[in-house]
Amino acid sequence: MDCLDALQLLSAATDGEPVDPALLESARAHCASCDECSHFVRAQLLAAKVGPPAPPSDLADRVMAAVRAEAAAQERAARESAAAESAAVTAAATASGAAAAADVAAGVAPTLADTAAPATAGRPPGPPAQLSAARRKSRISARDALIGFAAVALVGAIAIALAGSRYILSAPTMNTAANSPATSGQPGTVPEAAPTAKSGADAQSGGAQLAAPVSASPGFITVTGTVYRADGPATIDATTLHDAGLVTTSLSATEAPTPHTVRAGTDPDLLYVSDSSGALLGFTRVKRQFNGRTYYLTSAALTSLDAWPALPASVAPPTSPDGYPTFVQVGSDSSGVKVYRLSSSPGSGDIAIAPGSPASDPAVGNPNWTLWEPAP
């Protein structure tokens, strides 16, 4: 399968068009081995995370102010026109009254036509002045009502358009191949992206982690399933430490995974590992806060400092960027990072964080989904 065919299939699946599952899998396999297509898929994932545009907070006020100004200008013009017309009617009525008085004096009775507004060139005589004024007032009221209705419709249309874009950009997505018949697609489906960073669980979890473009791992180890992050060379007095077990990892690019002695002091969040030269390297337990509680990062075993923490082997990686079907979102932490729980056991206490968190977050932009367990 070439790049053009793969991208067309992935785009069609994203748009909810019917796509043959076998062809879609071939397209994903192609993207996993093609850098350009993999970049395209990552762009789709990032686009799905983009928040919807928000209207200015004073949009409705500005629209209504413009409507009121236009209505006031039209009302002033109508009043000026009515005043001019009334003056003309008054003058004509005065002249007509004088003529009628003369007719009465001569014994001729006036008719309804005699009290109507005078005719203008090319037009028949108008209705009486009182009726004309009433009609003008009715037309002005109807016009104001139409202007107000148009303003409300405009604001409503803007709100509907924004709500529609919000749904398109943030509606939960479904995996077409796993959850739909072969002839139907799900709107909003985003194809999976092939991971580009090393993951500690790729060989154990039975599925690929969803990747995002990030920098190199800052260096992690796992001790009894808990993740610790490298701090660099330690200056602590080694005689104050005690042995706390072993960790198998490579501490340099040229070193194969090797058992290293783990040492600990009085701080339970700090551990120390001796490198091949005997120097101590410090590591700090990775933790985060959510709803007033502390959580520790867990991971499948990491055998290299350049590997990223990943989901434990017992947790299946999600197939969609929104966590489906493994996780469901339950809120956000104080920094705005979305927090998830297991959809099969939301009350288990563990939380999850999606790939690509900010560098300032405890997950430091990890390209994998991560699981965090509550501190004892």
N, C-alpha and C positions, 0 to 999 in steps of 0.2 A: 504494500500500500504506500503511495507517495504522499508527500506533505499536503498537497492540495486536497486530495480525497479525505485525508485524516481530519484536516481543519474543517472541511465542509460538514463531515459527520458530527464532529464535536459541537460545531455551531448549531446544527439542526437539533441536536439533543438539548442544548442550552435553551433554545427557543421553544421547546416542547413539541417538536415535530416527530412523527413516527420514525424510529430508527431501529434497524435490525440489531438485536443485541450482539450477535456474533461480529457484525461489522464494527459496532461501537467498541467492543473489546479489542479488535484489531487496531482501531484508531488509537486507543489508549496505549497499546503495546508499542505502536510506532512512536508516539510522543515520548514514551519513556526512554527511547534510544536516540531521539532527535532533539538537539539543543534548541533549535529555532521553534519547533512545535511545542516543546516543554515551556519555553518562555511565553508562548501564546496562551497556554492553559493557565499559567500562573497569573497572567494579566486578567483572565476571566475571573479567577478566584479573588483577585484584588478588587476588580470592578464590583463584585457581589458584595464586598464589604463597605463600599463607598456609601456614605449617608445621603439621604435625599436632600435636595435643595430646600431651604426654608425661606418663606417670604419675609420681607422686612416687617418688623413688629408693628409699624405704623401704616401698613399698606391699606387696610380698611379705612383708617381715618383719612388718609390722603385721597382715596377714591371718593369718599363721601364729601370731603371738603370741595373737591373739584365739581362734583355733581351739584352741590348746593350753590356754588358760585355761578355755574352755568344756569341753574334754575332761576337764581336771583336776577341775572342779567336778562333772561328771557321775560321774567315777570315785569321788570322795569320797562322793557321795550313794549310789552303788551299794554301796560298802564299808560305809557306815553301815546301809543296808538289809539287807545280807547279815549283818552282825553281829547286828542285831536278830532276823532270821529264824533265825540259828544258835542264838541264846540260847533262842528259843522252841522250836526243834527239840530242843535239849539238855534243856530242862525236860520237854518231852513225852516224849522218849526215856527220861528218868529215871523218869517216872511209868509209862511203858509197860513198862520193864524190871522195875519193881517188880511190875507186874501179871503179867508173863510169869513172873517167878520164882515168883509165887504159883501160876500155872497149872502150872508144872513140878512144883512141890511137890505139886500136886493130881493130876499125871499127864496134863496137857493139853499137846501139842506146839505150839509157836508156828508160824505160817505166815508167808509173805512179806508178806501184808497187815498182819500185826502189826508188821513193822519199817518200814512206810512212814510218811511224815510224817502227822501227825494231820489229819483233815478239819476245815475251817472251815465256818461256817454257809453253806449253799447250795452248797458245793463238795465234790467227791469227795476222798477221801484223796490226798495227793501222793506223789511217788516217794520213795525212801529219801533221807536227808539227804545222803549222799555224792554221789548222782546229781544232786540239786538243786544242790549247790555247783558241780559240774562244769559243769552247764548255765549257771549264772549266769556263770561264768568265760568260757565260750564266747560268751555274749551280749555281755559287756563287750568282748571282743577284736573281735568282729564290728562292734560299734558304733564302736570306735576306728578300725577300718579304713575304715568308711564316712565318718567325719568327715574323716580324712586325704584320702580320695579326693575329697570335696566341695571341700576347700580347694585341692587341686591343680587341679581342674576350674575353680574360680572364677578363679584366677590365669591359667590358660590362656585362659579366655574373654576376660579383660581384654586379654591380649596379642594375641589374634586380632582383637578389635575395634579396638585401636589400629593394628595392622598394616593392617587394612582401610581405616581412615580415611587412613592414610599413603598407601596405593595410590591412593585416590580423589583425594586432593589433589595428589599429586606424580607420578602415572604419566605417562609421555610421551604427548602428544596428537598426533592425526593430523588432517589437513585432509580433511573428508568429501568435498567436491566434487572435490578434485584426486586423491584416492587410493582412492576407494571407488565401487562401483556406485551408480547413482542411487537404488536402493531400500534401501540399507543405510547406517546411521550408525556412527560410531566412538565408543565411550565416551570421555568426557573431552575431546571436541573443543571448543575455545573459538573462537568466531567472531572474525574479524579486527576490529580497532578502527580507525576512521578517524583519521589523524594530525591533531593540532590545532596543533602547532608547526611553524614553517618548517623544511624539510629541504633541505640542499644537494644531495641526490641524487634528489629526487622526480621531477624531469623527465628524469633520465638513467638511473635504475636499472630502469625498466620496472615498478615495483611500489611500493605504499605501504609506508612504514616503520610498525612497530607503535609506537603512541604511549602515553605515560603522563602523568598530570597532573604538570607540573613548573612551575617559575618561568621567567622570561624568560632567554634565553641571556645568559651573562656577556660575550659578544663574542669571536668567533673570526675568523681569516683562514687561508687555505691558501696556502702557498708551495711550489711544485713537489710538491703533493700532501700535504705534511706540515702538520699543524694547529698553530697558535700561538694562545694565549689572551691577551686584552688585559690589560695591567697598569695602564693609565692614563698620564697625562703622564709623560714621561721627563725626567730632569735631567742626563743624560749630555752631555758636551761633544761637539757635533756634529762638530768637527774631527778627533775620534779615530775616526770611522766611515768606512766605505767603501760604495759602492753594491753591492747584492747582487741587483738585478733589479727587477721590477715586480709589483704585485698589484692586481687590479681589484676594488674593493669600495666600498661606501658606508660612510663613517665616521660618519654622522649620519642621523637620521630624515628630514631634508630633502634629503639629497644623493643623487643618482643614482649607480649604480656607476661609478666613475672610476678610471683607472690612477693608482697612487701608487708613488712610488719607495720601495723597501725598502732599508734600510741596516743594516749589521752591524758589530760590534766584534770583540773578542777572544774573547768567550764564544759558542760555536756554538749555544747554546740560546736566545739573545736576539736579537731583531730589532727594528727601529725603522721606523715609517712616518710620513711628514709629512702632516698634515692640510691642509685648504684655507688655513689661516692660516699654515702653515709650522711649526707646533709639532710636536714629535716625540711620538709615542705608542709606548710600549713593549709588546712582545709576547714571551711565553715559550713555548717548545715544550712541547706536552702529551705527557707520557710516564708510564709506569707500570712496576712491577716484577712479574715472575711467575717463580717457580722460579729466582730469582737472576739473571734476565736483564732488560735494559731494552727496553721497546717504545715506539715512537712512534705517536701517533694519526694516521691518514690519513683522507682524505675526498675526496668529489667537490668541485669548486670551490665556494667560498662567496663570494657577491657582496654580502653584507650582514652587518654585525656582529651583527644579531639572528637570523641563521640558525644552526641547529644542525648540527654535523658529522654526516655520514651515510655509508653504505656507498659505496665507489667504484662507478662504473657497471658494472664487470666482475663485481660480486658481486650475485646476486639476493637481495632481502630475504626472510627467512623468512616462512612463512605461519602459523606457530604460535608461541605464547609460549616453547616449549621449544627454539626454533631450527630446527625441522623445516621443509623438508628441507635447508636450507643449512648449518647448524652442528650439532655434537655437543658436549656438555659434556665437558671433560677434567679438571676440578678447580675449586678456588677459590684466590684469592690470600690473602695474609696477613690481609686485612681481612674475608674471608668472601664477597667478590663472586665469583659464578660466572664461570668462564672457559671459552670455547668455541673450537673449531677448525673449519675447513672440513670438512664431511663428505666432500666429493669429493676432498680432498687434505689429510688430517690432518697430514701431515708437512711441509707448506709452510713452517712457522715462524710464520706470522701467527696472531694470536689475535683473538677477538671478545668484546665485552661486550654484554649484553642491555640493553634500555631500562630507565630508571628506577633507575639505581644511586644510592647515597646522595650527598648534596651534598658530603660529604667525599672522595668518590672522584674520581680524575682526570677521569672522564667527567661529573662534577657533575650527575647526574640527567638526562642526555641522553634525550629521548623516542625516539631512534632506535637501532637496532643500529649498533655502531661496529667498525671493523677497525683493528688495531694491528700494525705490522710491527716485527720485531726490529731493534734498533740495529746498525749495522755493527760 
